[in-house]
């Protein structure tokens, strides 16, 4: 995973946890605007989320952040 996506995921997870609490869930779409302005980065996130780790559509933000920080 490239550094740009890693940083984006950590920032979004931190913001979601800060505003909604430790139990907040999110999908990989949370890392992108409503319009598809970066399809390559979106596919990288989708591949990491769905194909590589076979995660559910919604996962806890703290879990995703931990996975990214631990290079999983």
NORKA-V12923 format. One line per field, one symbol per residue. ss: DSSP state (h for helix, s for strand, l for the rest). psi: psi as a letter, one per 40 degrees, with the letter a starting at -180 (. if undefined). A space follows every 10 residues. Layout:
BEGIN
ss=???
psi=???
END
This chain:
BEGIN
ss=llhhhhhhhh hhhhhhhhhh llllsslhhh hlllllllhh hhhhhhhhhh hhllllllss hhhhhhhhhl ll
psi=hidddddddd ddddddddde idehiiiede eiidigegdd dddddddddd ddefiidhih ddddddddde f.
END
